[in-house]
Amino acid sequence: MPFGWGADTPVIAEAAMTSTEGQDNGAPAPAPAPSGTRLARVRRSVLLTTAAGAAVAAVVTVLATRGTESVVKEDPQPTCPGDDCGDRNPETTDCGADAGSYRPAESNPALLDVRYNPRCHAVWGRILNGEPGDRVTVAVTGGGVTEAEIAWGFDQFTKMVAVDERDFVVEVCAIPTGRRDREADWLRYCIEATEETEFLLR
C-alpha cells in the first residue's frame, strides 16, 4: 500500500468535504438587516404619508359637507300648511282638521264634498256615500287636477290641489264604478265652488 493511504486518509477527505459545506454554490448572499437609522427613516416616511392622506380626506369631507349645506339652503324644504300643499295628503299635513266643506243638500246622492282650507291654500274632493270603484275628481280652473278611487268601504278623499285663495274656481265630480254588480244607480255629476262659496266645518 503506498505511503499516505491508511487510516488517516478518510479523515483528510472528510475534512475537505466539511470545508465546502458552508459555501453558497453561486447563490447571492442575503441582504443585511436594515440598520436602526434606516428603519427609523422608513417608519417616519410611512407615518408622514398616512398623516397626509388623512388630511386630504378631512379636507374633502369638509368641502362635501359645505356643498351639501349650500344646496339645502338654496332649495328650502316645502312648507305645508303654507304655499306648498299641492299634491299632498290633507290628513297627514294637518290641513283636514280645520277645513271647510261645501256639500249641496240636493241632487247629491254620493254626498260629494268640495273641501277647502285657506291656511293651506288648497282644495280637494271627498265622497262619503260611494262604493268600491267609485271615483272623485278635482279640477281647478287654470290649475291642477287630481282624483282618487274608493278601494273598500264607502268614502274616499283626494290629494290637495293648490289655489289662490283670492280667486279660484274648482269642480269636483263623483264618477260611479262601471261594475255590473254596482248597488247605487246615480250617474256622474259635479259640483262647483269658488273663493266666495260658503264652506262649513264638517
Backbone torsions as a table, in degrees:
resi	resn	phi	psi	omega
1	MET	NA	130.2	-179.6
2	PRO	-62.0	153.7	-179.0
3	PHE	-65.9	140.3	-178.8
4	GLY	95.9	-14.1	177.3
5	TRP	-100.5	101.4	-177.8
6	GLY	-161.2	-151.7	-176.1
7	ALA	-66.5	-25.8	-177.6
8	ASP	-80.6	-17.2	-174.7
9	THR	-61.1	-48.1	177.6
10	PRO	-57.8	-32.1	179.7
11	VAL	-64.9	-40.6	178.2
12	ILE	-62.8	-45.8	179.8
13	ALA	-62.3	-40.9	-179.4
14	GLU	-65.5	-37.5	178.9
15	ALA	-64.6	-39.3	179.3
16	ALA	-64.2	-42.0	179.6
17	MET	-66.0	-39.6	-179.2
18	THR	-64.4	-33.6	-177.4
19	SER	-70.8	-17.0	-177.5
20	THR	-102.6	-4.4	-175.0
21	GLU	-70.1	-29.8	-175.8
22	GLY	-84.1	-1.4	-179.2
23	GLN	-76.2	156.7	-174.3
24	ASP	-93.6	-1.0	178.1
25	ASN	54.1	37.5	175.3
26	GLY	93.0	-10.2	-179.0
27	ALA	-73.7	144.2	-178.8
28	PRO	-66.2	147.6	179.7
29	ALA	-73.1	142.7	179.6
30	PRO	-62.1	145.7	-178.4
31	ALA	-68.4	143.7	179.9
32	PRO	-68.5	147.9	178.6
33	ALA	-61.6	141.8	-178.6
34	PRO	-62.5	143.9	179.4
35	SER	-70.7	168.6	-180.0
36	GLY	-61.2	-38.8	-179.8
37	THR	-66.2	-44.1	-179.1
38	ARG	-65.4	-41.1	179.4
39	LEU	-62.8	-38.8	178.6
40	ALA	-64.5	-39.6	178.2
41	ARG	-63.5	-41.0	179.2
42	VAL	-62.9	-45.9	-179.5
43	ARG	-62.9	-41.0	178.9
44	ARG	-63.3	-39.2	178.9
45	SER	-64.2	-41.7	179.0
46	VAL	-63.5	-43.2	-179.5
47	LEU	-63.9	-41.9	179.3
48	LEU	-64.1	-40.6	179.4
49	THR	-64.7	-42.7	179.3
50	THR	-63.8	-43.2	-180.0
51	ALA	-63.7	-40.9	179.4
52	ALA	-63.9	-41.0	178.2
53	GLY	-63.2	-41.2	179.0
54	ALA	-64.7	-39.0	179.2
55	ALA	-64.7	-42.3	178.4
56	VAL	-63.0	-43.3	179.6
57	ALA	-61.9	-38.9	179.6
58	ALA	-65.2	-40.9	178.8
59	VAL	-63.6	-44.0	179.5
60	VAL	-62.0	-41.4	179.3
61	THR	-62.8	-43.4	179.6
62	VAL	-63.1	-44.4	-179.8
63	LEU	-63.7	-42.2	179.2
64	ALA	-63.9	-41.0	179.6
65	THR	-64.4	-43.3	179.1
66	ARG	-64.2	-37.5	178.6
67	GLY	-64.0	-41.6	178.8
68	THR	-64.8	-43.7	179.0
69	GLU	-61.4	-37.7	179.2
70	SER	-64.2	-42.1	179.8
71	VAL	-63.5	-42.2	-179.7
72	VAL	-63.1	-41.3	179.6
73	LYS	-66.8	-36.2	-179.1
74	GLU	-77.3	-21.2	-178.2
75	ASP	-124.8	77.5	-175.3
76	PRO	-63.5	153.3	-180.0
77	GLN	-69.0	146.3	179.2
78	PRO	-64.3	146.3	179.8
79	THR	-111.7	130.4	177.0
80	CYS	-156.0	120.4	6.3
81	PRO	-60.4	144.0	-176.9
82	GLY	150.8	-144.7	-175.0
83	ASP	-92.5	-2.3	-172.9
84	ASP	-121.1	46.4	-177.9
85	CYS	-97.1	-6.6	-179.3
86	GLY	-58.4	136.5	177.9
87	ASP	65.0	27.8	177.6
88	ARG	-120.5	163.7	-176.7
89	ASN	-79.3	122.6	-177.7
90	PRO	-66.9	-24.1	-178.4
91	GLU	-80.8	-43.2	-178.1
92	THR	-77.1	-13.5	178.8
93	THR	-101.7	4.5	178.9
94	ASP	68.6	21.4	177.5
95	CYS	-87.9	-19.4	-177.2
96	GLY	-81.7	-20.6	-173.2
97	ALA	-62.7	-42.1	-177.0
98	ASP	-118.1	27.9	-179.9
99	ALA	-78.9	152.9	175.0
100	GLY	-98.7	157.5	-179.5
101	SER	-126.4	140.1	168.8
102	TYR	-112.0	114.8	-177.0
103	ARG	-133.3	102.2	178.8
104	PRO	-57.9	137.9	-178.3
105	ALA	-78.3	-22.3	-178.0
106	GLU	-115.3	152.9	178.0
107	SER	52.0	45.9	-179.3
108	ASN	-139.9	64.7	-174.1
109	PRO	-64.4	-28.4	-178.8
110	ALA	-88.7	3.3	-175.9
111	LEU	51.7	63.4	-178.1
112	LEU	-85.8	135.9	179.3
113	ASP	-119.0	143.6	160.9
114	VAL	-100.1	119.0	-178.9
115	ARG	-101.5	140.3	-176.8
116	TYR	-147.6	136.1	175.1
117	ASN	-134.4	106.8	-179.2
118	PRO	-63.8	-26.4	177.4
119	ARG	-64.8	-28.9	-179.8
120	CYS	-102.4	-1.7	179.6
121	HIS	52.6	46.9	-173.9
122	ALA	-154.0	154.6	174.1
123	VAL	-126.1	161.9	174.0
124	TRP	-159.1	170.9	-178.1
125	GLY	-110.9	154.7	178.5
126	ARG	-147.6	137.4	175.5
127	ILE	-119.8	132.5	-173.8
128	LEU	-112.1	-17.3	-175.6
129	ASN	-130.9	57.5	179.3
130	GLY	-112.5	-158.8	176.6
131	GLU	-150.2	163.4	-177.2
132	PRO	-51.5	130.7	-178.8
133	GLY	102.7	-22.4	175.2
134	ASP	-67.2	147.5	-178.1
135	ARG	-124.6	155.3	173.1
136	VAL	-127.2	130.6	-177.7
137	THR	-120.0	154.8	179.5
138	VAL	-134.3	134.1	176.5
139	ALA	-140.9	120.7	177.8
140	VAL	-97.3	128.8	180.0
141	THR	-59.7	123.1	-178.3
142	GLY	72.6	10.6	-177.4
143	GLY	-133.8	-144.8	-173.5
144	GLY	-89.9	173.0	177.3
145	VAL	-136.6	156.3	175.4
146	THR	-161.3	167.8	177.2
147	GLU	-158.1	164.0	177.7
148	ALA	-149.3	155.4	-178.1
149	GLU	-123.7	143.0	176.5
150	ILE	-74.0	119.5	179.3
151	ALA	-87.9	-38.2	176.0
152	TRP	-156.9	160.8	-178.6
153	GLY	81.7	-151.5	-172.9
154	PHE	-123.5	-10.3	-174.0
155	ASP	-130.6	161.1	178.1
156	GLN	-166.2	151.1	174.4
157	PHE	-131.7	158.9	-178.7
158	THR	-94.9	174.5	167.8
159	LYS	-73.8	169.9	-176.2
160	MET	-84.7	153.9	173.7
161	VAL	-122.8	128.5	-177.5
162	ALA	-68.3	143.5	177.1
163	VAL	-140.0	160.0	170.2
164	ASP	-89.2	114.0	-174.6
165	GLU	-62.9	-13.9	179.0
166	ARG	-82.6	-22.3	-175.9
167	ASP	-166.8	109.9	176.8
168	PHE	-154.7	157.3	173.7
169	VAL	-133.9	127.9	-179.1
170	VAL	-131.2	141.2	176.9
171	GLU	-119.2	126.3	177.9
172	VAL	-117.3	130.8	-175.4
173	CYS	-123.7	147.3	171.9
174	ALA	-106.4	125.4	-176.7
175	ILE	-121.2	117.0	-176.8
176	PRO	-70.8	155.4	176.7
177	THR	-66.7	155.7	178.1
178	GLY	-95.1	9.4	-179.0
179	ARG	-67.3	144.7	-179.9
180	ARG	-71.6	-25.6	-178.7
181	ASP	-91.4	18.8	179.0
182	ARG	-59.6	139.6	-177.3
183	GLU	-88.1	-43.8	-177.7
184	ALA	-78.0	164.0	-179.7
185	ASP	-124.7	11.5	178.6
186	TRP	-73.6	152.9	-179.4
187	LEU	-103.2	168.4	-180.0
188	ARG	-54.8	135.0	174.8
189	TYR	-150.6	163.6	-175.5
190	CYS	-136.1	156.0	172.2
191	ILE	-128.8	153.2	-175.6
192	GLU	-124.8	146.7	178.8
193	ALA	-144.1	157.3	177.6
194	THR	-133.9	-176.5	177.8
195	GLU	-66.1	-16.2	179.9
196	GLU	-93.9	-5.7	179.5
197	THR	-66.7	146.3	177.8
198	GLU	-83.6	111.8	178.7
199	PHE	-101.4	129.1	-179.2
200	LEU	-107.8	145.5	176.5
201	LEU	-70.6	121.8	-179.6
202	ARG	-142.4	NA	NA
